[in-house]
């Protein structure tokens, strides 16, 4: 099936030597000024600027998404604009170092567009971007973290201005990685202690870039600095606890981990949405602000997955080794802690399951000693379970 093409506008100020447009570029009058798939030179860029050309239009493939949804919150056009700006920022810092300028007005425009999309499409679902290739990892990840963070901030009843600031902060949260070599960022093997030390410097490097920039609030600079800190301590680069961690950072950290977990990288496979949601739940109060995590799990399971992870009638494996059928939900059908009927217990001594004639009903919202490890999707196992409980 042919990919949908969309028209994209890029400001000439965002062009840089070596940049490649995937479609022919046209000026405001419709004249072709850039050939597709040809690396731009500094001379070509200077020529366009000298001619007074401020914008270039070209067509590109629709951004790929991790999971198609019936109705998407963020428009393809706004996603593409965001990707263009993040790519420009990262490329600028790679070329010019800390002297590079951040297009703050354009970043804010991206965040405002996201807010507009979210409010206009309240009945839609978040279409998270998929990784195009290893070189675009930071671009798609930054945009995903921004959209998730803004959705969460709105669920937490942040006022619109703060939601925009959260979005801008999230778009910039990884700019420090522009100073890390691709060999380290995309290394397929385990990092050495020295390499890991380099990675852990990226929040501080990004903070140094934005902290004295009058275009960004103190909230933004602190969010960038502390987005890898853990709620109960043990994160980096400062090792502080939640009392000193920016509220923006506590939002961004949840979005950051969720998107990183569900993205395939050279050194790891992508986890399922279910696994990532469960990780957030298990680390609530440890790595993540428990109040923010609770709202994330309550609202984002629907917005990101669209359908319930554990619908009534599905079968699940628990951390105890027990197997259960989902019987209901105390709050809503998107809950990650449903009411379950355990019909297979696990004998840890003999490493085997045994069938209970009378299932044990547990409300996981009340029993926190148990948690769901995964939903069982193997058809042959499901048919066996249905026969066991008399529904085959």
C-alpha positions in Angstrom: 0.0 0.0 0.0 1.5 3.4 -1.0 2.3 5.7 1.8 0.3 8.9 2.1 2.2 12.0 1.0 1.9 15.2 2.8 3.0 18.8 2.0 5.6 20.2 4.4 6.8 23.8 4.8 10.4 24.4 6.0 11.9 27.8 6.7 15.2 28.4 4.8 16.7 29.3 8.2 16.3 25.6 9.1 18.2 24.3 6.1 21.8 23.2 6.7 24.7 21.8 4.6 24.1 18.2 4.0 20.3 18.3 4.5 18.3 16.3 2.0 14.7 16.9 1.0 12.8 13.8 0.1 10.8 15.7 -2.4 11.5 18.6 -4.8 11.5 22.0 -3.0 9.4 24.9 -4.3 9.4 28.6 -3.3 6.3 30.6 -2.4 5.6 31.3 -6.1 5.6 27.6 -7.0 9.0 27.6 -8.7 11.3 24.6 -8.1 14.4 25.7 -6.3 15.7 22.5 -4.7 16.1 19.0 -6.3 15.0 16.1 -4.1 17.5 13.7 -2.7 20.4 16.1 -3.4 22.5 17.2 -0.3 22.3 20.9 0.2 25.5 23.0 0.1 26.2 26.2 2.1 26.3 28.0 -1.3 22.9 26.8 -2.2 21.4 27.9 1.1 23.0 31.3 0.9 21.6 31.7 -2.6 18.1 30.9 -1.4 18.4 33.4 1.4 19.9 36.1 -0.9 16.9 35.7 -3.2 14.6 36.5 -0.3 13.0 33.0 -0.2 11.8 32.4 3.4 9.9 29.1 3.0 10.4 26.0 1.0 7.5 23.6 0.3 8.0 19.9 -0.5 6.2 16.6 -0.2 7.3 13.8 2.1 6.0 10.5 3.3 3.5 10.6 6.1 5.4 10.0 9.4 5.2 6.4 10.4 3.4 5.5 13.6 3.9 2.8 16.2 0.2 1.8 16.1 -2.5 3.0 13.7 -5.6 4.5 15.5 -9.1 5.0 14.3 -8.8 8.7 14.7 -5.5 10.5 15.5 -5.1 13.4 17.8 -2.0 15.1 16.2 -2.2 15.9 12.5 0.4 14.6 10.2 1.3 18.2 9.2 2.0 19.3 12.8 4.0 16.2 13.4 6.1 16.9 10.3 6.7 20.5 11.3 7.8 19.3 14.8 10.2 16.8 13.2 11.7 19.5 10.9 12.4 21.8 13.8 13.9 19.2 16.1 16.1 18.0 13.3 17.3 21.5 12.6 18.1 22.1 16.3 20.0 18.8 16.7 21.9 19.4 13.4 22.7 23.0 14.4 24.3 21.9 17.7 26.2 19.1 16.0 27.7 21.7 13.6 28.1 24.8 15.7 28.3 23.4 19.3 26.8 25.5 22.1 26.9 28.6 20.0 23.9 27.3 17.9 20.7 29.2 18.3 17.4 27.6 19.3 14.3 28.8 17.3 12.2 29.4 20.5 9.3 31.0 18.7 9.0 28.0 16.3 9.2 25.6 19.2 6.4 27.4 21.0 4.4 27.3 17.8 4.8 23.6 17.6 3.6 23.1 21.2 0.7 25.5 20.7 -0.3 23.5 17.6 -0.2 20.3 19.7 -2.5 21.8 22.3 -4.9 22.9 19.6 -4.9 19.4 18.1 -5.4 17.8 21.5 -8.4 20.1 22.4 -10.0 19.8 19.0 -9.7 16.0 18.9 -10.8 15.1 22.5 -12.4 11.9 21.2 -9.2 10.7 19.3 -6.1 8.7 20.2 -2.4 9.5 20.3 -0.6 8.3 17.2 2.9 7.9 18.5 5.7 8.2 15.9 7.7 5.2 14.9 11.5 5.4 14.4 12.4 5.9 10.8 16.1 4.9 11.3 18.7 5.2 13.9 19.7 8.7 12.8 16.1 10.0 13.5 15.7 8.4 16.9 16.1 11.6 18.8 13.7 13.5 16.5 10.8 11.1 16.8 11.4 10.4 20.5 11.5 14.1 21.4 8.2 14.7 19.6 6.5 11.6 21.2 7.7 12.7 24.7 6.3 16.1 24.0 2.8 14.9 23.0 2.6 12.4 25.8 3.7 15.0 28.3 1.2 17.6 27.2 -1.6 15.1 27.3 -0.6 14.1 30.8 -0.3 17.8 31.9 -3.8 18.5 30.6 -5.1 15.5 32.5 -3.4 16.9 35.6 -5.4 20.1 35.0 -2.3 22.3 34.2 -3.3 25.6 32.7 -2.7 26.0 29.0 0.4 28.2 29.3 2.1 25.6 31.5 1.1 22.8 29.1 2.8 24.7 26.3 5.9 25.1 28.5 5.9 21.4 29.3 5.7 20.6 25.6 8.6 22.9 24.8 10.6 21.4 27.6 10.0 17.9 26.3 10.9 18.9 22.8 14.3 20.1 24.1 14.9 17.4 26.8 17.4 15.5 24.8 19.3 18.3 23.0 22.3 17.4 25.1 22.7 14.2 23.1 23.8 16.3 20.1 27.2 16.3 21.8 27.4 12.5 22.0 28.8 10.5 19.2 26.4 8.2 17.2 28.8 5.3 18.0 27.9 5.7 21.7 24.2 6.6 21.2 23.5 3.7 18.9 26.0 1.2 20.2 24.4 -2.3 20.0 26.6 -3.7 22.8 26.6 -2.9 26.5 28.1 0.5 27.2 31.4 0.8 29.1 31.5 2.7 32.4 33.2 5.6 30.6 30.5 5.6 27.8 27.7 5.5 30.3 29.3 8.4 32.1 29.2 10.4 28.8 25.5 9.6 28.3 24.7 10.7 31.9 26.0 14.2 31.1 23.4 15.1 28.5 20.8 16.7 30.9 23.5 19.0 32.3 24.8 19.9 28.9 21.3 20.8 27.7 20.7 22.8 30.9 23.8 24.8 30.3 22.5 25.7 26.9 19.0 27.0 28.0 19.5 28.2 31.5 20.5 31.7 30.6 18.3 32.0 27.5 15.6 34.6 28.2 13.3 32.8 25.8 12.9 29.9 28.2 11.5 29.9 31.7 13.3 28.5 34.7 10.7 25.7 34.7 12.0 24.6 31.3 15.7 24.6 32.2 15.1 22.7 35.4 12.8 20.2 33.6 15.6 19.5 31.1 18.2 19.2 33.9 16.1 16.8 36.1 14.1 14.6 33.7 16.3 11.6 34.6 16.0 12.0 38.3 13.9 9.5 40.2 11.1 10.3 42.6 12.7 8.5 45.5 16.3 9.2 44.5 19.0 7.3 42.5 18.6 9.1 39.2 21.1 11.3 37.4 22.9 13.8 37.1 22.2 15.1 40.6 20.8 12.1 42.5 18.1 14.3 44.1 14.6 13.2 45.3 11.1 14.5 44.4 11.2 17.6 46.7 13.9 19.1 44.4 12.7 17.7 41.0 10.9 20.0 38.7 7.1 19.2 38.3 7.6 19.4 34.6 10.4 16.9 34.8 8.3 14.5 36.8 5.8 14.5 33.9 8.4 14.3 31.2 10.2 11.4 33.0 7.1 9.2 32.7 6.6 10.1 29.0 10.3 9.6 28.3 10.5 6.1 29.8 7.2 5.0 28.2 8.3 6.1 24.7 11.9 4.8 25.1 10.6 1.4 26.2 8.2 1.1 23.3 10.8 2.1 20.7 13.1 -0.3 18.9 16.8 0.7 19.1 20.0 -0.8 17.8 20.6 -2.3 21.3 17.1 -3.5 22.2 13.8 -4.6 20.9 10.7 -2.5 21.5 8.5 -3.5 24.5 4.7 -3.7 24.1 2.5 -0.9 25.3 1.3 -3.3 28.0 4.8 -4.0 29.3 5.6 -0.2 29.4 2.3 0.6 31.3 3.1 -2.1 33.8 6.6 -0.8 34.3 5.2 2.7 35.1 2.8 1.1 37.5 5.4 -1.0 39.3 7.7 2.0 39.7 5.1 4.5 40.9 6.5 6.1 44.0 10.0 4.8 43.2 11.1 6.3 39.9 7.9 8.2 39.2 5.6 10.7 41.1 2.8 8.4 42.3 0.1 10.9 41.7 1.3 11.7 38.2 1.7 7.9 37.5 -1.8 7.2 38.7 -3.3 9.8 36.3 -1.0 8.5 33.5 -2.2 5.0 34.0 -5.9 6.1 34.3 -6.0 8.3 31.2 -3.2 7.4 28.9 -4.0 3.7 28.6 -7.0 4.7 26.6 -5.4 7.6 24.7 -2.4 5.6 23.7 -3.7 2.1 23.3 -7.3 2.9 22.2 -8.7 -0.5 23.2 -8.5 -1.9 26.8 -5.4 -3.8 27.6 -7.3 -6.3 29.8 -10.9 -6.6 28.6 -13.4 -8.7 30.3 -12.9 -12.3 29.3 -9.2 -12.1 28.6 -6.7 -14.3 30.3 -3.7 -12.9 32.2 -0.5 -14.2 33.9 0.2 -12.8 37.4 3.5 -12.1 39.2 2.6 -15.0 41.5 2.6 -17.5 38.5 -1.2 -17.7 38.8 -3.4 -17.5 35.7 -6.7 -15.7 35.8 -9.6 -14.5 33.7 -10.6 -10.8 33.8 -14.0 -10.6 35.3 -14.6 -6.8 35.5 -13.2 -3.4 36.3 -14.0 -1.4 39.4 -13.3 2.0 37.9 -13.2 1.8 34.1 -12.4 -0.8 31.4 -9.0 0.7 30.8 -7.8 -0.1 34.3 -4.5 -2.0 34.6 -5.8 -3.5 37.9 -9.0 -5.3 37.0 -11.2 -7.7 39.0 -10.0 -11.2 38.2 -10.9 -14.9 38.8 -7.9 -17.0 39.5 -8.5 -20.6 38.2 -4.9 -21.8 38.0 -2.6 -21.7 41.0 1.2 -22.2 40.8 3.0 -24.8 42.8 6.5 -23.3 43.3 7.9 -26.5 44.7 6.9 -28.7 41.7 7.0 -25.8 39.2 3.6 -26.6 37.9 0.0 -25.3 37.8 -3.0 -26.9 39.4 -6.7 -26.2 38.6 -9.0 -24.7 41.2 -12.5 -26.1 41.1 -13.8 -22.9 42.6 -12.0 -19.8 41.2 -10.8 -17.2 43.6 -12.0 -13.7 42.8 -9.5 -10.9 43.5 -9.8 -7.1 43.1 -6.3 -6.0 42.1 -7.2 -2.5 43.1 -7.2 -3.8 46.7 -4.6 -6.6 46.5 -1.3 -5.0 45.6 0.7 -8.2 46.3 -0.5 -9.3 42.9 0.0 -7.7 39.6 -0.5 -8.6 36.0 2.7 -9.6 34.1 1.1 -10.0 30.7 -2.1 -10.8 28.8 -2.1 -14.3 27.3 -2.7 -14.1 23.6 -1.8 -17.6 22.4 -5.0 -19.1 20.9 -4.3 -22.7 21.8 -3.7 -21.7 25.4 -6.9 -19.6 25.5 -9.0 -22.5 24.1 -7.5 -24.8 26.8 -8.4 -22.2 29.6 -11.9 -21.8 28.2 -12.4 -25.6 28.4 -11.1 -25.6 32.0 -13.7 -23.1 33.1 -16.5 -24.6 31.1 -16.6 -22.0 28.3 -15.0 -24.0 25.5 
